[in-house]
Amino acid sequence: MELASKYDPQAVESKWYQYWLDNKLFSSKPDGRDPYTIVIPPPNVTGVLHMGHMLNNTIQDILVRRARMEGKNACWVPGTDHASIATEAKVVNRLAEQGIKKRDLTREQFLEHAWNWTNEHGGIILKQLRRLGASCDWDRTAFTMDEKRSESVLKVFVDLYKKGLIYRGLRMVNWDPKAQTVLSTEEVIYRDEKSHLFNLRYYVADADVNPVVPTGCEGEVLHQDADGRYYAVVATTRPETIMGDTAMCINPKDPKNQWLRGHKVIVPLVNRVIPVIEDRYVDIEFGTGCLKVTPAHDVNDYALGKTHNLETIDIFNPDGTISEAAGMYVGMDRMDVRKQIVEDLKAAGLVEKIEDYDNKVGYSERNQDTAVEPRLCKQWFLSMKHFADIALPPVLEGKIKFHPTKYVTTYRNWLENIQDWCISRQLWWGHRIPAYF
């Protein structure tokens, strides 16, 4: 037999891979050998495999093949993930190209389109894995929304709920206005942006104010207009949220702002009179040390609102437009309002100055052009402390090792400061929480 002068991967790989499949060399059944199992981190059915998948699956394949050579009962379980937010976004975009809007479909009609997408792209991904030479037990192929997995999701949900680990509560969440759904913290991607810091005038409502500030601080915080009216300056990157302001906050340890203690101020343009509260949360060094408090639209402001029993005014609709509660700019998109309200504030003489500012803005991982909106609403949560208490000791005791070892600190910080996981999603595609009533 004459050997080819050049290696032809097409002929060699397809021939031998088919031989492996025909002879069930990748299949695995429990026996007396030591088990070695990997469940593939299932790729999303939103497209095709990328280089990250290639690297990840190559490493898994090496580990599984090595285990087989060591005589272990190796089982590599393949599968794909339904990826609720990402897949629904892809399906919505495809429908838009056909001139179809999601809101014009029934749930059942939309799910038919979603399953068509899933069957098309899920099949491509599995074929790609085979082409890579992945030595998976293909008879065990799973999909995160197939019947068996769906039953498991419901069973686990009910079990955790009965144990008191799943609860429904009113909390601040990450909201994607485009998909109109909650996101978990892991689904928010922060980007560095060139932004602006808008310094706005909050006039003191009391007519008899007689400010006394420390010597040397007068020019920094004591402001008067041409009519002799006093005002405080508040710096914000989000002027479109002032319609939801229900307090101004100063740090009780900040001497330069003690003249505001016990007074009330007027929200610029809105003309709502709000109290000046005191809390050590406020950063004395940021801006003038005066903070606008909008409990419905900022995680930290919400905490301040609960501590000081403040009113909560939700000025946004689920799609990111301004709600009736705002009393102005109703129906406008939040980003359009940001531009318009700055012009209106300028025209009313309520802008002290505008500065360039670098800040981090959270975007939806799945709708990457959409800035995430903090939103107060009732959702389902999984209590994470219980699981953190189980997962942390084996690492601290050295039973689980990290390579490189520096990630022990990362892991520890994450688990010791873990937040409850929001498991709600307001979507048609995905597992339904078994609490329809």
C-alpha positions as CSV (number, residue, x, y, z in Angstrom):
1,M,0.0,0.0,0.0
2,E,1.5,3.3,-1.1
3,L,1.2,6.2,1.4
4,A,0.1,9.6,0.2
5,S,2.9,12.2,0.0
6,K,0.8,14.7,1.8
7,Y,-1.6,14.3,4.8
8,D,-5.2,14.7,3.7
9,P,-7.3,15.5,6.8
10,Q,-10.6,15.2,4.9
11,A,-10.1,11.6,4.0
12,V,-8.4,10.5,7.2
13,E,-10.6,12.3,9.8
14,S,-14.0,11.5,8.3
15,K,-13.0,7.8,7.8
16,W,-11.8,7.2,11.3
17,Y,-14.4,9.3,13.0
18,Q,-17.1,7.2,11.3
19,Y,-15.3,4.0,12.4
20,W,-15.3,5.2,16.0
21,L,-19.0,6.0,15.8
22,D,-19.9,2.7,14.1
23,N,-18.1,0.7,16.8
24,K,-19.6,2.7,19.7
25,L,-16.1,3.6,21.0
26,F,-17.4,6.7,22.7
27,S,-20.4,5.1,24.4
28,S,-20.4,4.5,28.1
29,K,-22.4,2.4,30.5
30,P,-21.9,2.0,34.2
31,D,-19.6,-0.9,35.1
32,G,-16.9,-1.8,37.7
33,R,-14.3,0.7,36.3
34,D,-13.6,4.1,37.9
35,P,-16.0,6.6,36.4
36,Y,-14.8,9.8,34.7
37,T,-17.6,12.1,33.5
38,I,-17.7,15.5,31.9
39,V,-20.9,17.3,31.0
40,I,-20.2,19.6,28.2
41,P,-20.8,23.3,29.1
42,P,-23.6,23.4,26.5
43,P,-23.1,26.0,23.7
44,N,-26.1,28.4,23.1
45,V,-28.2,27.7,20.0
46,T,-27.9,31.3,18.9
47,G,-25.4,30.7,16.2
48,V,-22.3,28.5,15.5
49,L,-19.3,27.6,17.5
50,H,-16.5,30.2,17.8
51,M,-12.8,29.9,18.8
52,G,-13.6,29.9,22.5
53,H,-15.8,26.8,22.0
54,M,-13.0,25.2,20.0
55,L,-10.4,25.7,22.7
56,N,-12.9,24.6,25.5
57,N,-14.0,21.4,23.7
58,T,-10.4,20.5,22.7
59,I,-9.3,20.6,26.3
60,Q,-12.3,18.5,27.4
61,D,-11.6,16.0,24.6
62,I,-8.0,15.6,25.7
63,L,-9.1,15.0,29.3
64,V,-11.7,12.4,28.3
65,R,-9.3,10.5,25.9
66,R,-6.6,10.5,28.5
67,A,-9.1,9.0,31.0
68,R,-10.0,6.2,28.5
69,M,-6.3,5.4,28.0
70,E,-6.0,5.1,31.8
71,G,-8.7,2.5,31.8
72,K,-11.4,4.6,33.3
73,N,-15.1,4.5,32.3
74,A,-15.1,7.9,30.5
75,C,-18.3,9.6,29.6
76,W,-18.5,12.9,27.8
77,V,-22.1,14.1,27.7
78,P,-22.9,16.5,24.8
79,G,-25.8,19.0,24.5
80,T,-26.9,22.5,23.7
81,D,-28.5,25.3,25.7
82,H,-31.7,27.0,24.8
83,A,-30.3,30.4,25.9
84,S,-33.6,32.1,26.5
85,I,-32.7,35.8,26.2
86,A,-30.2,35.4,23.4
87,T,-32.3,33.1,21.3
88,E,-35.5,35.1,21.8
89,A,-33.5,38.2,20.6
90,K,-32.3,36.3,17.5
91,V,-35.8,35.1,16.7
92,V,-37.3,38.6,17.2
93,N,-34.6,40.0,14.8
94,R,-35.4,37.3,12.2
95,L,-39.1,38.0,12.4
96,A,-38.4,41.7,12.0
97,E,-36.6,41.0,8.8
98,Q,-39.8,39.3,7.6
99,G,-41.9,42.3,8.7
100,I,-43.4,40.4,11.7
101,K,-43.6,41.9,15.2
102,K,-43.5,39.7,18.3
103,R,-46.5,41.5,19.8
104,D,-48.6,40.5,16.8
105,L,-48.0,36.8,17.5
106,T,-49.6,34.5,20.1
107,R,-47.2,32.7,22.5
108,E,-47.7,29.4,20.6
109,Q,-47.0,31.1,17.3
110,F,-43.8,32.6,18.6
111,L,-42.6,29.3,20.1
112,E,-43.0,27.6,16.8
113,H,-40.6,30.1,15.3
114,A,-38.2,29.7,18.3
115,W,-38.2,25.9,17.9
116,N,-37.5,26.2,14.1
117,W,-34.5,28.4,15.0
118,T,-33.3,25.9,17.7
119,N,-33.6,22.9,15.5
120,E,-31.7,24.6,12.7
121,H,-28.8,26.0,14.7
122,G,-28.7,23.3,17.4
123,G,-28.1,20.8,14.6
124,I,-25.3,22.9,13.1
125,I,-23.5,23.0,16.5
126,L,-23.6,19.3,17.0
127,K,-22.3,18.6,13.5
128,Q,-19.4,21.1,14.2
129,L,-18.5,19.2,17.4
130,R,-18.4,15.9,15.4
131,R,-16.2,17.6,12.8
132,L,-13.8,18.6,15.5
133,G,-13.5,15.0,16.4
134,A,-15.2,15.4,19.8
135,S,-15.4,11.9,21.5
136,C,-18.8,12.5,23.0
137,D,-21.3,9.8,23.9
138,W,-23.8,11.0,21.2
139,D,-26.5,8.7,22.4
140,R,-26.7,10.9,25.5
141,T,-27.2,14.2,23.6
142,A,-29.3,16.6,25.6
143,F,-31.0,19.9,25.1
144,T,-31.8,22.2,28.1
145,M,-35.5,22.4,27.1
146,D,-36.1,18.8,26.1
147,E,-38.8,16.9,28.1
148,K,-36.4,15.2,30.5
149,R,-34.5,18.4,31.4
150,S,-37.8,20.4,31.6
151,E,-39.1,17.9,34.1
152,S,-35.9,18.2,36.2
153,V,-36.1,22.0,36.2
154,L,-39.7,21.9,37.6
155,K,-38.8,19.3,40.2
156,V,-35.8,21.2,41.4
157,F,-37.7,24.5,41.5
158,V,-40.5,23.0,43.6
159,D,-37.9,21.3,45.9
160,L,-36.0,24.5,46.5
161,Y,-39.2,26.5,47.0
162,K,-40.4,24.0,49.7
163,K,-37.0,24.3,51.4
164,G,-37.4,28.1,51.6
165,L,-34.5,28.7,49.2
166,I,-36.6,30.2,46.4
167,Y,-38.8,33.2,47.2
168,R,-40.6,36.0,45.5
169,G,-39.7,39.5,46.5
170,L,-39.8,43.2,45.6
171,R,-36.2,44.1,44.9
172,M,-34.0,46.2,42.7
173,V,-33.1,44.2,39.5
174,N,-31.2,44.7,36.3
175,W,-33.7,45.4,33.5
176,D,-33.2,45.1,29.7
177,P,-35.7,47.6,28.2
178,K,-35.3,46.1,24.7
179,A,-36.0,42.5,25.7
180,Q,-38.2,43.7,28.5
181,T,-36.9,41.2,30.9
182,V,-34.8,40.9,34.1
183,L,-31.1,40.0,33.8
184,S,-28.9,38.3,36.3
185,T,-25.9,40.2,37.5
186,E,-23.7,38.0,35.3
187,E,-25.6,39.1,32.2
188,V,-24.6,42.8,32.7
189,I,-21.5,43.8,30.9
190,Y,-19.8,47.1,32.0
191,R,-18.2,49.3,29.5
192,D,-16.0,52.4,30.0
193,E,-17.7,55.4,28.4
194,K,-16.9,59.1,27.8
195,S,-19.8,60.7,29.5
196,H,-20.8,64.0,31.2
197,L,-21.3,65.1,34.8
198,F,-24.2,67.5,34.9
199,N,-24.1,69.9,37.9
200,L,-27.6,71.0,38.7
201,R,-29.0,73.6,40.9
202,Y,-31.3,72.5,43.8
203,Y,-32.7,75.7,45.3
204,V,-33.3,75.8,49.1
205,A,-37.1,75.8,49.6
206,D,-36.9,77.7,53.0
207,A,-37.1,81.5,52.7
208,D,-35.3,82.1,56.0
209,V,-32.2,80.1,55.4
210,N,-29.1,81.7,57.0
211,P,-26.2,79.5,56.0
212,V,-23.1,79.2,58.1
213,V,-20.2,77.2,56.5
214,P,-16.6,76.7,57.6
215,T,-14.2,79.4,56.6
216,G,-12.6,78.6,53.3
217,C,-15.5,76.5,52.1
218,E,-17.9,79.3,51.2
219,G,-16.9,79.5,47.5
220,E,-17.1,75.7,47.2
221,V,-20.6,75.1,48.4
222,L,-22.4,78.3,49.2
223,H,-24.1,79.4,46.0
224,Q,-26.5,82.3,45.4
225,D,-28.2,83.5,42.2
226,A,-28.6,87.1,41.1
227,D,-31.8,87.4,43.3
228,G,-29.9,86.2,46.4
229,R,-31.5,82.8,46.5
230,Y,-29.4,80.0,47.9
231,Y,-29.0,76.6,46.2
232,A,-27.0,73.4,46.5
233,V,-25.3,71.8,43.5
234,V,-25.8,68.2,42.8
235,A,-23.6,66.3,40.2
236,T,-25.3,63.5,38.2
237,T,-24.6,61.5,35.1
238,R,-28.4,60.8,34.7
239,P,-30.4,64.0,34.6
240,E,-33.3,62.1,33.1
241,T,-34.0,60.5,36.5
242,I,-34.6,63.8,38.4
243,M,-38.4,63.3,38.0
244,G,-37.9,60.4,40.5
245,D,-35.9,62.3,43.1
246,T,-37.4,62.1,46.6
247,A,-34.5,63.4,48.7
248,M,-31.1,65.0,48.7
249,C,-28.5,63.4,50.9
250,I,-25.4,64.8,52.6
251,N,-22.8,63.1,54.8
252,P,-23.3,64.1,58.5
253,K,-19.4,64.2,58.8
254,D,-19.1,66.7,55.9
255,P,-18.6,70.1,57.5
256,K,-19.1,72.1,54.3
257,N,-22.7,70.9,53.9
258,Q,-23.9,71.2,57.4
259,W,-25.7,74.5,56.5
260,L,-28.3,72.3,54.6
261,R,-29.2,70.3,57.7
262,G,-32.9,70.4,58.4
263,H,-33.8,72.2,55.2
264,K,-35.7,71.2,52.1
265,V,-34.7,71.7,48.5
266,I,-36.6,72.0,45.2
267,V,-36.0,69.4,42.4
268,P,-34.9,71.4,39.3
269,L,-37.5,71.8,36.6
270,V,-39.8,69.3,38.5
271,N,-40.4,71.8,41.4
272,R,-41.0,69.0,43.9
273,V,-40.0,69.9,47.4
274,I,-37.8,67.2,49.0
275,P,-36.1,66.8,52.3
276,V,-32.3,66.9,52.9
277,I,-31.4,63.7,54.7
278,E,-28.1,62.6,56.2
279,D,-26.2,59.3,55.7
280,R,-22.6,58.3,55.9
281,Y,-23.0,56.5,52.6
282,V,-22.4,59.8,50.7
283,D,-18.9,60.2,49.3
284,I,-17.7,63.6,50.7
285,E,-15.2,63.9,47.9
286,F,-17.5,63.3,45.0
287,G,-18.8,66.5,43.4
288,T,-20.0,68.9,46.1
289,G,-20.9,66.1,48.5
290,C,-24.6,66.5,47.8
291,L,-26.4,63.4,46.4
292,K,-29.8,63.2,44.6
293,V,-31.7,60.2,45.8
294,T,-33.9,58.3,43.3
295,P,-35.0,55.2,45.1
296,A,-36.7,53.5,42.2
297,H,-33.8,53.7,39.8
298,D,-30.5,53.1,41.6
299,V,-29.5,50.2,43.9
300,N,-27.8,52.3,46.5
301,D,-30.5,55.0,46.4
302,Y,-33.1,52.2,47.0
303,A,-31.2,51.2,50.1
304,L,-31.2,54.8,51.3
305,G,-34.9,55.0,50.6
306,K,-35.6,52.0,52.8
307,T,-33.4,53.3,55.6
308,H,-35.0,56.8,55.6
309,N,-38.5,55.8,54.6
310,L,-38.5,57.8,51.4
311,E,-41.2,57.8,48.7
312,T,-40.4,55.7,45.6
313,I,-41.4,57.0,42.2
314,D,-41.0,54.7,39.2
315,I,-40.6,57.0,36.2
316,F,-39.9,54.4,33.6
317,N,-42.1,52.0,31.6
318,P,-40.8,48.5,30.9
319,D,-39.7,49.5,27.4
320,G,-37.5,52.4,28.8
321,T,-39.9,55.2,27.9
322,I,-41.1,57.7,30.6
323,S,-44.1,56.7,32.6
324,E,-47.1,58.8,33.7
325,A,-45.6,58.9,37.2
326,A,-42.9,61.3,35.9
327,G,-45.4,64.0,35.1
328,M,-43.3,65.2,32.2
329,Y,-41.7,63.8,29.0
330,V,-44.3,61.0,29.2
331,G,-43.9,58.4,26.4
332,M,-40.4,59.7,25.3
333,D,-37.5,57.3,25.3
334,R,-35.1,57.7,28.3
335,M,-32.1,58.5,26.0
336,D,-34.0,61.1,24.1
337,V,-35.1,62.6,27.4
338,R,-31.5,62.9,28.6
339,K,-30.8,65.2,25.7
340,Q,-34.0,67.2,26.0
341,I,-34.0,67.7,29.7
342,V,-30.5,69.1,29.6
343,E,-31.6,71.7,27.1
344,D,-34.7,72.5,29.2
345,L,-32.5,72.8,32.4
346,K,-30.2,75.1,30.6
347,A,-33.0,77.3,29.4
348,A,-34.4,77.5,33.0
349,G,-30.9,78.5,34.3
350,L,-30.7,75.4,36.4
351,V,-27.4,74.0,35.1
352,E,-24.3,75.2,37.1
353,K,-21.8,73.5,34.7
354,I,-21.3,70.4,32.6
355,E,-18.0,68.4,32.9
356,D,-16.5,65.6,30.9
357,Y,-16.6,62.4,32.9
358,D,-15.4,58.8,32.5
359,N,-17.7,56.2,33.9
360,K,-18.8,52.6,33.6
361,V,-22.2,51.8,32.0
362,G,-23.9,48.4,32.3
363,Y,-25.1,46.9,29.0
364,S,-27.2,43.8,28.4
365,E,-25.0,40.9,27.4
366,R,-27.6,39.6,25.0
367,N,-28.8,43.0,23.5
368,Q,-25.4,44.7,23.5
369,D,-26.7,48.0,22.2
370,T,-29.1,48.4,25.2
371,A,-28.0,50.1,28.5
372,V,-29.4,48.2,31.5
373,E,-31.8,50.0,33.7
374,P,-32.0,49.4,37.5
375,R,-35.7,48.7,38.2
376,L,-37.7,48.0,41.3
377,C,-40.1,45.1,40.7
378,K,-41.3,41.8,42.2
379,Q,-39.3,38.8,40.9
380,W,-38.3,35.3,41.9
381,F,-34.9,34.8,43.6
382,L,-32.7,32.0,44.7
383,S,-31.1,32.4,48.1
384,M,-27.4,31.9,47.5
385,K,-25.8,32.0,51.0
386,H,-26.9,28.4,51.6
387,F,-24.9,27.3,48.5
388,A,-22.0,29.5,49.3
389,D,-21.7,28.0,52.7
390,I,-21.5,24.6,51.1
391,A,-19.1,25.6,48.3
392,L,-16.5,27.6,50.3
393,P,-15.1,25.2,53.0
394,P,-13.7,22.6,50.6
395,V,-11.5,25.4,49.0
396,L,-10.4,26.9,52.3
397,E,-9.5,23.4,53.6
398,G,-7.5,22.6,50.4
399,K,-9.7,19.8,49.2
400,I,-10.4,21.7,46.0
401,K,-7.3,23.3,44.4
402,F,-7.1,26.2,42.0
403,H,-4.5,26.7,39.3
404,P,-3.2,29.3,39.4
405,T,-3.6,29.6,43.2
406,K,-4.4,33.4,43.0
407,Y,-8.0,32.5,42.0
408,V,-8.7,31.1,45.5
409,T,-8.9,34.8,46.6
410,T,-11.3,35.6,43.7
411,Y,-13.4,32.6,44.5
412,R,-13.5,33.4,48.2
413,N,-14.4,37.1,47.6
414,W,-17.2,36.1,45.3
415,L,-18.8,33.6,47.7
416,E,-18.4,35.7,50.8
417,N,-20.1,38.7,49.1
418,I,-22.6,36.7,47.0
419,Q,-26.0,38.2,46.2
420,D,-29.3,36.3,45.8
421,W,-29.8,35.2,42.1
422,C,-32.7,36.6,40.2
423,I,-34.1,33.6,38.3
424,S,-37.1,35.4,36.7
425,R,-37.2,36.1,33.0
426,Q,-40.1,37.8,31.2
427,L,-39.8,35.8,28.0
428,W,-41.9,33.4,25.9
429,W,-38.9,31.2,25.1
430,G,-37.5,29.2,28.1
431,H,-38.6,27.3,31.2
432,R,-41.8,28.6,32.8
433,I,-41.7,29.1,36.6
434,P,-44.3,26.7,37.9
435,A,-46.4,29.4,39.6
436,Y,-48.7,30.5,36.8
437,F,-51.5,31.4,39.2
